[in-house]
Amino acid sequence: MFTGIVECTGTLARIETLDSTCRLWIEAPEIVSELREGTSVAVDGACLTATSIEQATFTVDVIGTTLERTVAGGYQEGERLNLEQAMVLGGRVDGHLVQGHVDGIGHLTHVIEDGEYWIMDFEVPRDVFALSVRHGSITLNGVSLTISDLLPNRVCRIGVIPFTYQHTNLGGLTAGAPVNVEGDMIGKYVQRVLASRGDPERNES
């Protein structure tokens, strides 16, 4: 479980393809000393397992399903990745509850600087848009964000402050860029309960 508050960005130093999976070497000196083999790390919002620690670098293995459902399938060496370690039970949740289970890929459709912040529009998967609400939470590339408006064509509008724009990889995105999208966990459960009303079989599953 994560909070969507990115601790740092790392650099994708190396990619090795292994049959239907791939191994990523991520350079992240800010957090690597706190990692252990087997611990969970959100990489652009996808929960992955640190498999080895080497000085300032750690590795993760990405299976085929994750490569298909996330932006990891299009990674290139040298990319900047958002990183967050798993939250500590009883600690502060400055963002919102994030599982690290990416629902799908969205795309940046429009970005404009408006005074001291940026307005960014993202087209998101249909099932995520269905449970999104104005002023509700959404996770994009592992960043906990607030939806400022819902627009036609499944577009969520986000206002991004300078700190987030500069300290995450959202600041490097251009129109058309893909992002990992995770819908609000609470919204998913509410939607599930409402959908199962009057359906005994769904209530028992």
C-alpha positions, -999 to 999 in steps of 0.1 A, spaced: 0 0 0 12 35 -9 1 71 -5 8 87 -39 34 110 -24 65 105 -46 97 103 -25 121 108 -54 126 102 -90 151 75 -102 168 70 -135 162 38 -155 198 28 -160 194 -5 -178 167 -28 -193 172 -65 -198 145 -86 -216 140 -121 -203 115 -141 -224 81 -126 -215 95 -105 -186 121 -78 -182 144 -66 -155 149 -30 -147 180 -14 -131 169 18 -114 194 43 -100 179 59 -69 205 70 -43 179 88 -22 161 57 -12 182 27 -21 199 25 14 164 20 29 154 -8 5 158 -45 12 154 -75 -12 117 -84 -13 104 -50 -3 77 -33 -24 84 -1 -44 59 19 -65 75 26 -98 54 51 -117 26 38 -95 30 1 -102 38 -20 -72 70 -39 -79 94 -59 -58 130 -50 -53 150 -81 -62 185 -69 -56 203 -39 -42 236 -27 -57 251 5 -42 229 33 -56 208 10 -78 181 -16 -73 165 -40 -97 128 -51 -103 114 -78 -125 83 -69 -145 61 -97 -158 42 -98 -191 8 -87 -177 24 -56 -161 42 -48 -193 9 -49 -212 -12 -29 -186 13 -2 -177 37 22 -193 66 -1 -183 62 -18 -217 74 13 -234 103 22 -211 136 34 -225 169 36 -208 175 70 -192 139 77 -183 129 94 -151 107 73 -129 86 83 -99 94 62 -68 77 56 -35 84 30 -8 55 12 8 37 31 35 42 23 72 10 13 91 2 40 115 21 66 95 8 98 79 -12 95 46 -5 128 30 -20 117 -4 -46 90 -4 -47 52 -2 -30 38 -33 -27 0 -40 -1 1 -67 -25 -19 -89 -26 0 -121 -60 0 -138 -47 9 -172 -30 35 -193 -42 71 -199 -28 98 -221 -21 135 -216 -43 154 -241 -35 190 -231 -12 209 -209 -10 247 -203 8 268 -178 -16 290 -159 1 315 -136 20 295 -110 6 261 -118 -2 238 -147 -35 226 -160 -32 190 -174 -59 171 -191 -57 133 -191 -79 108 -210 -83 79 -187 -97 43 -191 -135 41 -192 -139 22 -159 -117 47 -141 -136 77 -154 -169 60 -143 -159 61 -107 -142 95 -108 -157 126 -91 -148 162 -90 -124 170 -62 -119 133 -58 -86 114 -60 -68 98 -88 -33 84 -92 -12 92 -123 23 77 -126 21 71 -89 13 107 -80 -18 113 -58 -38 141 -75 -71 159 -71 -95 159 -101 -105 196 -106 -131 188 -134 -145 160 -155 -147 168 -192 -162 150 -222 -143 120 -238 -133 105 -204 -109 134 -196 -99 143 -161 -86 178 -156 -58 182 -130 -42 213 -115 -5 206 -108 14 228 -84 51 238 -92 65 214 -65 48 184 -80 55 195 -116 92 198 -108 98 169 -85 80 142 -105 81 130 -141 47 148 -147 68 179 -155 84 162 -185 52 150 -202 40 163 -235 7 159 -253 1 123 -262 24 109 -235 11 77 -217 7 75 -179 -3 48 -155 -37 53 -140 -52 40 -108 -87 49 -98 -97 57 -62 -99 25 -42 -128 37 -21 -148 45 -53 -142 10 -65 -157 -6 -35 -187 18 -35 -193 10 -71 -190 -27 -64 -216 -25 -36 -240 -5 -56 -237 -28 -86 -244 -59 -64 -276 -46 -49 -305 -69 -58 -282 -95 -72 -278 -123 -46 -252 -142 -66 -229 -111 -68 -234 -104 -31 -221 -139 -22 -191 -138 -46 
